Amino acid sequence: MNWTIGIPLFLATVIFMEGFAYVAHRFVMHGPGWFLHESHHRARHGIWELNDLYAAIFAVPSVVLMLGGLHFGWWPGFAWIGGGIAAYGTIYFGFHDIIVHRRVSHRYLPKSAYMKRIMQAHRLHHVVESKRGTVSFGFLWAPRPEDLKAELKRRDRAGMRAPVRAEDRTESARVE
């Protein structure tokens, strides 16, 4: 397949994946898949959590599409689509696991309005410990933090975690 078709297909897939991630996060992870995702809304002990299985689950279609498009004689566009899924996963890992949750130590501090908004929206998502009542399910696009705070207040702060006093903070509590 010509790259002039492949690259737009790849980019469209990356953009589509944000919508897919929103739907999967809101209706699967905070629905029937909560038994895996719940670990992500609790303090992490160690480097792994049960929620990490979602990365492996979501990698399967990417790998299958790339193999099919490159080696099994399927439509070549499938390789570009599989690559777009993998690219979204890589971007998500960088933003979510490294920058926001600091699963890899770094000194990055967000300076742009975009990065501050993404990080604040994700933190507001995590103030709710329960399956229901959370806000902001996307990751590369997020509503304004003011809107999210208003929604949490409207919900009477149902399911919100208790504030952690500074002297009680542990390393795992700071990760959130």
Buried (B, 14 or more C-beta within 10 A) or exposed (E): EEEEEBEEBBEEBBEBBBEEBBEBBBEBBBEEBBEBBBBBBBBBEEEEBEBBBBEEEBBEBBEBBBBBBBEEEBEBBBBBBBBBBBBBBEBBBEBBBBBBBEBEEEEEEBEEEEBEBBBBBBBBBBBBBBBEBBBBBBBBBBBEBEBBBEBBEEBEEEBBBEEEEEEEEEEEEEEB
